[in-house]
Amino acid sequence: MTEVMDPWVTQMNFPVVKVSVTATKVTFTQQRFLVSGAEDASQDVGTYGYKWTIPITFTVSNNINFTEEYAYDNIHYMNVNGDPLEVGVAVPPDGWIIVNIQECGFYRVNYEDQIWENIIDFMSTNHEVNLIKNVSLPKAGLLAQSIALKTVNYLSKDLDYAPWRAFSRELGYVENMLERTPLYGMFQVFMNKTVATPYSSLGTNITEDMPPVDKIEIAQMVSMACNYDYQECVDTAVNNMDNWMAGQPNSMYPDLRSTYYCTAVRHGGLEHWQFVYEKYHTEQSSSEKSRLRRALSCTTETWLLQRLLDMSVNASEVRPQDARTTITYVANSPWGRDLAWNFVTYNYARLTEVIQSVSGVGRLLREISVKFNTEQEYKKVQDFMNSDEDFSGAGSAFTQVLDSTRANIEWLRKNYDTFQNWLQIQTRN
């Protein structure tokens, strides 16, 4: 037990397994998975050198079996010493091998380009295969972005929670990077088309007797559909809010309220924002109060976003412990990104008093700058860092912000043309 588990509990991160195929055998090698793609040569690699004991399960195109029951004696294991694992198995030239069947291990998998292409062809007609989580491999420099994007083409036909959860998490970064580029309109059109079928199939009706995963699945799809302005979802959200404003009981299921509140405020008028503001001040439940506070940041009116920022440092409006998340909500808005940064830079000293935590202030700086991806934004961070403010204890946060911004700039530079070509094809279909 110690031999297998000690590398997992004493090391950071997790591995990515590289799969190489020849005519008569498959070779598995491992390395530490880092989204940045870059190892820090100065970092202590510890006892195991970022190698793990890894269970390897697989199926091959000429002998497909996704349902085999695995036990210790019919699983191959990669050794913690990092040696490659070779298994004698024949993969047809136009075939594929898929690794980590039934997710027996906690690791990512990467294949040679041709195997990826063959797997993607298979996925187009077999939606039980979920490789969406590997969309993050290009960011780590392990896979061509053009190949990774092909894994999402079949997603509109998939209703399962897991691939959509992986997709929303991994593509969230892409959305952040494209938000202020000419490609964002095409990205929204693609996402609107992608969510249409699963949203219509799953519906919005959640009942208490549903299995928890079904509730989560519906809530996740409603969130994505409303976020990308799928009209049926938007109409449902606004109608629910209008009924509540007209004096009817709040009939929105709790798991959907955060999405519906935000959507109704974004697509509604001043009266919707004001209604939510008043409900926020009279609400006693902390979870409901949090939903309402977040919804206030969904408006497209910059003057209302500025009002919310001012509220964040007013203890009679927002609790001091909620100041950081309130500002972050505004920063996450396409209309509040610059407002939030300017607010923090102009009110830094006051915010340090309100938040009363060096780690909290550092976290705020990282959160409000997570979308920064231009040279102008990089310089903006540098200028603030070099100002006369007292940044005691927050120096490492600025370093992290600058590193993250530089990585974002480079990602956009490398991938912009690929996404442009891909989105043009997707939105033409």
C-alpha positions as CSV (number, residue, x, y, z in Angstrom):
1,M,0.0,0.0,0.0
2,T,2.8,2.4,0.9
3,E,4.7,1.6,-2.2
4,V,1.8,2.5,-4.4
5,M,0.2,5.4,-2.5
6,D,3.2,7.3,-1.0
7,P,4.2,9.0,-4.3
8,W,0.5,10.2,-4.7
9,V,0.2,11.6,-1.2
10,T,3.6,13.2,-0.9
11,Q,3.9,14.9,-4.3
12,M,2.1,17.8,-5.9
13,N,0.3,17.6,-9.2
14,F,-0.4,14.4,-11.1
15,P,1.1,12.7,-14.2
16,V,0.3,12.7,-17.9
17,V,0.9,9.4,-19.7
18,K,2.3,9.5,-23.2
19,V,1.2,6.6,-25.4
20,S,3.4,5.6,-28.3
21,V,2.3,2.9,-30.8
22,T,4.3,0.6,-33.1
23,A,3.2,-2.4,-35.1
24,T,3.6,-4.9,-32.3
25,K,3.7,-3.0,-29.0
26,V,2.5,0.1,-27.1
27,T,4.9,2.1,-24.9
28,F,3.8,4.2,-22.0
29,T,5.9,6.9,-20.5
30,Q,5.1,9.4,-17.8
31,Q,5.9,13.0,-16.8
32,R,4.5,15.5,-14.4
33,F,1.6,17.4,-15.8
34,L,1.8,21.2,-15.5
35,V,-0.6,23.5,-17.3
36,S,2.2,26.0,-17.8
37,G,4.2,23.3,-19.5
38,A,7.4,24.6,-17.8
39,E,9.2,22.8,-15.0
40,D,11.0,24.9,-12.4
41,A,14.5,23.6,-12.5
42,S,15.3,25.0,-9.1
43,Q,12.4,23.2,-7.4
44,D,13.2,20.2,-5.2
45,V,11.9,17.0,-6.9
46,G,11.8,15.1,-3.7
47,T,12.1,11.4,-3.1
48,Y,10.2,10.2,-6.2
49,G,11.2,12.9,-8.8
50,Y,7.6,13.4,-9.8
51,K,7.1,9.8,-10.9
52,W,4.2,7.7,-9.8
53,T,2.9,4.1,-9.7
54,I,0.2,4.4,-12.4
55,P,-2.5,1.8,-13.2
56,I,-2.8,1.4,-16.9
57,T,-6.1,0.1,-18.4
58,F,-6.9,0.3,-22.1
59,T,-9.0,-0.9,-25.0
60,V,-8.1,-1.2,-28.7
61,S,-10.1,-0.6,-31.8
62,N,-9.9,-4.2,-33.0
63,N,-11.1,-5.6,-29.6
64,I,-13.3,-2.9,-28.1
65,N,-14.3,-3.3,-24.4
66,F,-15.2,-0.3,-22.3
67,T,-17.0,-2.4,-19.6
68,E,-14.4,-4.9,-18.4
69,E,-14.2,-5.3,-14.7
70,Y,-10.6,-4.6,-13.6
71,A,-8.9,-6.1,-10.6
72,Y,-5.3,-5.8,-9.4
73,D,-4.1,-8.8,-11.4
74,N,-5.4,-7.6,-14.8
75,I,-4.1,-4.1,-14.7
76,H,-0.7,-3.1,-16.0
77,Y,1.3,-0.8,-13.7
78,M,3.9,1.9,-14.6
79,N,6.7,1.8,-12.0
80,V,7.5,4.7,-9.7
81,N,11.1,4.6,-10.9
82,G,9.8,6.2,-14.2
83,D,10.8,3.3,-16.5
84,P,8.7,3.1,-19.7
85,L,6.1,0.3,-19.7
86,E,5.9,-1.8,-22.9
87,V,2.9,-3.9,-23.6
88,G,2.7,-6.4,-26.5
89,V,-0.5,-5.3,-28.3
90,A,-1.2,-4.7,-32.0
91,V,-3.0,-1.5,-32.9
92,P,-4.3,-1.5,-36.6
93,P,-2.7,1.3,-38.8
94,D,-6.1,3.0,-39.0
95,G,-7.1,2.1,-35.5
96,W,-6.7,3.4,-32.0
97,I,-6.0,2.7,-28.3
98,I,-7.8,4.5,-25.5
99,V,-6.2,4.4,-22.1
100,N,-7.5,4.7,-18.6
101,I,-10.7,2.9,-19.2
102,Q,-13.2,3.4,-16.4
103,E,-10.8,6.0,-15.0
104,C,-8.8,3.5,-12.9
105,G,-6.1,6.1,-12.4
106,F,-5.8,9.8,-11.7
107,Y,-3.8,11.1,-14.8
108,R,-4.1,12.7,-18.2
109,V,-3.4,10.7,-21.4
110,N,-1.7,12.0,-24.5
111,Y,-1.4,10.1,-27.8
112,E,0.5,10.5,-31.0
113,D,-1.2,12.8,-33.5
114,Q,-2.5,10.0,-35.8
115,I,-4.0,8.1,-32.9
116,W,-5.7,11.2,-31.8
117,E,-7.2,11.6,-35.3
118,N,-8.4,8.0,-35.3
119,I,-9.9,8.4,-31.8
120,I,-11.7,11.6,-32.8
121,D,-13.2,9.8,-35.9
122,F,-14.5,7.1,-33.5
123,M,-15.9,9.7,-31.1
124,S,-18.0,11.2,-33.8
125,T,-20.2,8.2,-33.8
126,N,-19.7,6.9,-30.3
127,H,-20.5,9.5,-27.6
128,E,-19.7,7.2,-24.6
129,V,-16.0,8.2,-25.0
130,N,-15.0,11.2,-22.9
131,L,-11.7,12.8,-23.8
132,I,-12.7,16.4,-23.3
133,K,-10.6,16.9,-20.2
134,N,-7.5,16.6,-22.5
135,V,-8.4,20.0,-24.0
136,S,-5.9,21.4,-21.5
137,L,-3.0,19.5,-23.0
138,P,-2.3,22.2,-25.6
139,K,-1.9,24.8,-22.9
140,A,0.8,22.6,-21.4
141,G,2.5,22.4,-24.8
142,L,1.7,18.7,-25.2
143,L,-0.8,18.7,-28.0
144,A,-1.6,20.8,-31.1
145,Q,-4.5,23.1,-30.4
146,S,-6.1,22.1,-33.7
147,I,-6.3,18.5,-32.6
148,A,-7.7,19.3,-29.2
149,L,-10.5,21.4,-30.7
150,K,-11.7,18.4,-32.8
151,T,-12.6,16.6,-29.5
152,V,-15.4,19.1,-28.8
153,N,-17.1,18.8,-32.2
154,Y,-19.4,16.0,-31.1
155,L,-20.3,17.5,-27.7
156,S,-23.7,18.9,-28.7
157,K,-24.9,15.3,-29.0
158,D,-23.7,14.4,-25.5
159,L,-26.0,14.7,-22.4
160,D,-23.6,13.3,-19.7
161,Y,-22.4,15.5,-16.9
162,A,-18.7,14.6,-16.9
163,P,-17.8,15.7,-20.5
164,W,-19.7,18.9,-20.1
165,R,-18.1,19.7,-16.8
166,A,-14.7,19.1,-18.2
167,F,-15.6,21.2,-21.3
168,S,-16.9,24.1,-19.3
169,R,-13.8,24.1,-17.1
170,E,-11.2,23.8,-19.8
171,L,-12.9,26.1,-22.4
172,G,-13.5,28.7,-19.7
173,Y,-9.9,29.8,-20.1
174,V,-10.4,30.0,-23.9
175,E,-13.4,32.2,-23.4
176,N,-11.5,34.5,-21.0
177,M,-8.7,34.9,-23.6
178,L,-11.1,35.6,-26.5
179,E,-13.4,37.9,-24.7
180,R,-11.9,41.1,-26.0
181,T,-10.9,39.9,-29.4
182,P,-12.8,40.0,-32.8
183,L,-13.3,36.2,-32.4
184,Y,-15.6,36.4,-29.4
185,G,-18.8,36.9,-31.4
186,M,-18.1,33.7,-33.4
187,F,-17.2,31.9,-30.1
188,Q,-20.6,32.9,-28.7
189,V,-22.4,31.7,-31.8
190,F,-20.6,28.4,-31.6
191,M,-21.4,27.9,-27.9
192,N,-25.0,28.9,-28.5
193,K,-25.4,26.2,-31.1
194,T,-23.5,23.7,-29.0
195,V,-25.8,24.0,-26.0
196,A,-29.1,24.0,-27.9
197,T,-29.6,20.3,-28.2
198,P,-28.6,19.2,-24.7
199,Y,-30.5,22.1,-23.1
200,S,-33.7,21.2,-25.0
201,S,-33.2,17.5,-24.2
202,L,-32.6,17.8,-20.5
203,G,-35.1,20.6,-19.9
204,T,-35.1,22.8,-16.7
205,N,-37.5,20.8,-14.4
206,I,-35.6,19.7,-11.3
207,T,-37.6,17.6,-8.7
208,E,-36.6,16.6,-5.2
209,D,-36.7,12.9,-6.0
210,M,-34.2,13.2,-8.8
211,P,-30.7,11.6,-8.4
212,P,-28.2,14.3,-7.4
213,V,-26.2,13.9,-10.5
214,D,-29.3,14.6,-12.7
215,K,-29.9,17.8,-10.8
216,I,-26.3,18.9,-11.2
217,E,-26.5,18.0,-14.9
218,I,-29.6,20.1,-15.5
219,A,-28.2,23.0,-13.5
220,Q,-24.9,22.9,-15.4
221,M,-26.6,22.9,-18.8
222,V,-29.0,25.8,-17.8
223,S,-26.0,27.8,-16.6
224,M,-24.1,27.3,-19.9
225,A,-27.2,28.0,-22.0
226,C,-28.1,31.2,-20.2
227,N,-24.4,32.3,-20.1
228,Y,-24.3,32.1,-23.9
229,D,-27.7,33.8,-24.4
230,Y,-29.6,30.8,-25.6
231,Q,-32.9,32.5,-26.1
232,E,-35.2,29.9,-24.5
233,C,-33.0,30.0,-21.4
234,V,-32.9,33.8,-21.3
235,D,-36.7,34.0,-21.6
236,T,-37.3,31.5,-18.8
237,A,-35.0,33.4,-16.5
238,V,-36.5,36.8,-17.2
239,N,-40.1,35.4,-16.9
240,N,-39.3,33.8,-13.6
241,M,-37.9,37.1,-12.3
242,D,-40.8,39.1,-13.6
243,N,-43.3,36.8,-11.9
244,W,-41.4,37.2,-8.6
245,M,-41.3,40.9,-9.0
246,A,-45.1,40.9,-9.7
247,G,-45.7,39.4,-6.2
248,Q,-45.7,35.7,-6.9
249,P,-43.7,33.3,-4.7
250,N,-40.1,32.7,-5.8
251,S,-40.7,29.3,-7.6
252,M,-37.1,29.1,-9.0
253,Y,-35.4,25.9,-7.9
254,P,-32.5,26.7,-5.6
255,D,-29.9,25.0,-7.9
256,L,-31.0,27.3,-10.8
257,R,-31.5,30.6,-8.9
258,S,-27.9,31.9,-9.3
259,T,-28.1,31.4,-13.1
260,Y,-31.6,32.8,-13.4
261,Y,-30.9,35.8,-11.2
262,C,-27.8,36.7,-13.1
263,T,-29.4,36.2,-16.5
264,A,-32.5,38.3,-15.6
265,V,-30.3,41.2,-14.3
266,R,-28.1,41.0,-17.5
267,H,-31.1,41.1,-19.9
268,G,-33.5,43.1,-17.7
269,G,-33.6,46.8,-16.9
270,L,-32.8,49.0,-14.0
271,E,-35.9,47.7,-12.2
272,H,-34.6,44.1,-12.2
273,W,-31.3,45.3,-10.6
274,Q,-33.1,47.4,-8.1
275,F,-35.4,44.5,-7.1
276,V,-32.4,42.2,-6.6
277,Y,-30.7,44.9,-4.6
278,E,-33.7,45.3,-2.3
279,K,-34.1,41.5,-1.9
280,Y,-30.4,41.3,-1.0
281,H,-30.9,43.7,1.9
282,T,-33.9,41.9,3.3
283,E,-32.7,38.3,2.8
284,Q,-31.7,36.4,5.9
285,S,-30.3,33.2,4.4
286,S,-26.6,33.6,3.8
287,S,-26.6,31.3,0.7
288,E,-29.5,33.2,-0.9
289,K,-27.9,36.6,0.0
290,S,-24.7,35.4,-1.8
291,R,-26.7,34.5,-4.9
292,L,-28.3,37.9,-4.9
293,R,-25.0,39.8,-4.4
294,R,-23.4,37.9,-7.3
295,A,-26.5,38.8,-9.5
296,L,-25.9,42.5,-8.9
297,S,-22.6,42.1,-10.8
298,C,-24.4,40.7,-13.9
299,T,-25.7,44.1,-15.1
300,T,-24.3,45.6,-18.3
301,E,-24.6,49.1,-16.9
302,T,-21.1,50.3,-15.8
303,W,-22.6,52.8,-13.4
304,L,-24.3,50.1,-11.5
305,L,-21.2,48.0,-11.4
306,Q,-19.3,51.0,-10.0
307,R,-22.1,51.3,-7.4
308,L,-21.5,47.7,-6.4
309,L,-17.8,48.3,-6.1
310,D,-18.4,51.2,-3.8
311,M,-20.7,48.9,-1.8
312,S,-17.9,46.4,-1.3
313,V,-16.0,48.7,1.1
314,N,-19.1,49.9,2.9
315,A,-19.8,47.6,5.9
316,S,-23.4,48.6,6.0
317,E,-23.9,47.2,2.5
318,V,-21.4,44.3,2.2
319,R,-19.7,42.4,5.0
320,P,-15.9,42.9,5.1
321,Q,-15.4,39.2,4.5
322,D,-17.4,39.4,1.3
323,A,-15.5,42.4,-0.1
324,R,-13.0,40.4,-2.1
325,T,-15.6,38.2,-3.8
326,T,-17.8,41.1,-4.6
327,I,-15.0,42.9,-6.4
328,T,-14.0,39.6,-8.2
329,Y,-17.6,39.2,-9.4
330,V,-17.4,42.6,-11.0
331,A,-14.0,41.8,-12.5
332,N,-15.4,38.6,-14.1
333,S,-17.9,40.7,-16.0
334,P,-17.0,41.8,-19.5
335,W,-18.2,45.2,-18.6
336,G,-16.5,45.4,-15.2
337,R,-12.9,44.1,-15.8
338,D,-11.3,47.6,-16.1
339,L,-13.6,49.1,-13.4
340,A,-12.5,46.5,-10.9
341,W,-8.8,47.0,-11.5
342,N,-9.1,50.8,-11.3
343,F,-11.1,50.5,-8.2
344,V,-8.5,48.3,-6.5
345,T,-5.6,50.5,-7.5
346,Y,-7.3,53.7,-6.4
347,N,-8.5,52.2,-3.1
348,Y,-5.7,49.8,-2.3
349,A,-4.9,51.1,1.2
350,R,-8.6,51.1,2.1
351,L,-9.0,47.6,0.8
352,T,-6.1,46.3,2.9
353,E,-8.0,47.6,6.0
354,V,-11.2,46.0,4.9
355,I,-9.8,42.6,3.9
356,Q,-7.3,42.6,6.8
357,S,-5.3,39.8,5.3
358,V,-2.2,39.8,3.2
359,S,-3.1,36.5,1.6
360,G,-6.6,37.9,0.9
361,V,-5.3,41.0,-0.8
362,G,-2.9,38.9,-2.9
363,R,-5.7,36.6,-3.9
364,L,-7.8,39.6,-4.9
365,L,-5.0,40.9,-7.2
366,R,-4.7,37.5,-8.8
367,E,-8.5,37.1,-9.3
368,I,-9.2,40.4,-10.8
369,S,-6.4,40.1,-13.3
370,V,-7.0,36.5,-14.4
371,K,-8.2,37.7,-17.9
372,F,-5.3,40.1,-18.5
373,N,-3.7,39.2,-21.9
374,T,-2.4,42.3,-23.5
375,E,0.8,44.3,-23.3
376,Q,-1.1,47.3,-22.1
377,E,-2.5,45.3,-19.2
378,Y,0.9,43.9,-18.4
379,K,2.3,47.4,-18.2
380,K,-0.7,48.5,-16.1
381,V,0.3,45.9,-13.5
382,Q,3.9,46.9,-13.6
383,D,3.1,50.6,-13.2
384,F,0.9,49.8,-10.1
385,M,3.6,47.5,-8.7
386,N,6.2,50.3,-9.0
387,S,3.9,53.0,-7.5
388,D,4.3,54.5,-4.0
389,E,1.7,52.2,-2.4
390,D,2.7,50.1,0.5
391,F,2.6,46.5,-0.8
392,S,4.1,44.8,2.2
393,G,3.6,41.1,1.9
394,A,1.9,41.3,-1.5
395,G,5.1,41.3,-3.7
396,S,4.7,37.6,-4.6
397,A,1.1,38.2,-5.8
398,F,2.4,40.8,-8.3
399,T,5.0,38.4,-9.6
400,Q,2.3,35.8,-10.1
401,V,0.0,38.3,-11.9
402,L,2.8,39.3,-14.2
403,D,3.8,35.7,-15.0
404,S,0.1,34.8,-15.6
405,T,-0.4,37.8,-17.8
406,R,2.7,37.0,-19.9
407,A,1.6,33.4,-20.3
408,N,-1.9,34.6,-21.5
409,I,-0.3,37.0,-24.0
410,E,1.8,34.2,-25.4
411,W,-1.1,31.8,-25.5
412,L,-3.2,34.2,-27.5
413,R,-0.3,35.0,-29.8
414,K,0.3,31.2,-30.5
415,N,-3.4,30.2,-30.8
416,Y,-5.3,33.1,-32.3
417,D,-5.1,32.0,-35.9
418,T,-5.9,28.4,-35.0
419,F,-9.1,29.5,-33.2
420,Q,-10.0,31.9,-36.0
421,N,-9.9,29.2,-38.6
422,W,-11.7,26.7,-36.4
423,L,-14.5,29.1,-35.4
424,Q,-15.0,30.2,-39.0
425,I,-15.6,26.6,-40.0
426,Q,-17.9,25.9,-36.9
427,T,-20.1,28.9,-37.4
428,R,-20.5,28.3,-41.2
429,N,-22.0,24.8,-40.6
